[in-house]
Amino acid sequence: MDTDLQTPIKSISEHKACQTDTYIWDNDYERPSEEERICTFVCSCIESAAEQLGATASEMYRRMEAVGLIHDYLIPCYDTLHTESRANVTADVIETLQYWEANKGKGEAK
């Protein structure tokens, strides 16, 4: 990258790799689809929560899947959740997972 590090960029749209606040994708690559972006977000949530709790990603996936967290919370709420910081999303996902696990089968989880 041939960016002049001494000259501050006033806005993201001035950056060489950007155009009107959205990235220009190289001709060799296609912009990720909405489904791909959601999948990446869900994987990130699983990995972050697992790391925070000292679990493996596989274990975290099984826990989330068991209570429906992925399909009933992460995917439907993607538009809102992905705008939050990773720390906030991770804390929220863990809190929700623990609440849903504690209330599983009691009709209060969803």
C-alpha positions, -999 to 999 in steps of 0.1 A, spaced: 0 0 0 15 34 -10 -3 55 16 14 86 29 14 80 67 23 116 74 -8 131 58 -40 124 79 -71 112 61 -99 136 68 -126 111 60 -128 74 50 -140 84 15 -106 101 9 -88 68 14 -75 52 -18 -94 19 -12 -127 36 -6 -153 54 -27 -182 73 -11 -177 55 22 -180 20 7 -151 -2 -3 -142 -8 -39 -138 -45 -44 -110 -58 -66 -122 -71 -99 -109 -106 -89 -133 -108 -60 -170 -104 -56 -186 -85 -28 -197 -110 -1 -234 -117 -2 -257 -109 27 -257 -146 36 -219 -147 36 -217 -116 59 -242 -131 83 -224 -164 84 -191 -146 91 -208 -127 119 -223 -158 134 -189 -176 133 -173 -145 149 -199 -146 177 -193 -183 183 -156 -179 184 -156 -148 206 -180 -163 231 -160 -196 232 -128 -177 239 -144 -156 266 -157 -187 284 -127 -208 278 -145 -233 256 -139 -246 221 -158 -232 192 -174 -266 186 -187 -268 222 -200 -232 219 -218 -240 186 -234 -270 202 -246 -250 232 -260 -222 210 -276 -247 186 -292 -266 215 -312 -235 226 -318 -221 192 -296 -190 197 -282 -190 162 -314 -193 142 -337 -175 167 -314 -147 178 -281 -141 160 -295 -144 124 -327 -125 129 -310 -97 149 -279 -95 127 -288 -60 114 -288 -46 149 -261 -68 165 -234 -63 139 -234 -26 145 -222 -31 181 -186 -35 192 -173 -71 194 -170 -68 232 -207 -57 236 -219 -84 212 -199 -111 230 -212 -100 264 -247 -100 251 -244 -134 234 -230 -150 265 -257 -134 287 -285 -145 263 -270 -180 260 -268 -185 298 -304 -171 302 -318 -194 275 -300 -224 288 -313 -217 324 -348 -214 311 -347 -241 285 -379 -261 285 -397 -236 307 -412 -216 279 -393 -185 288 -362 -190 266 -376 -175 234 
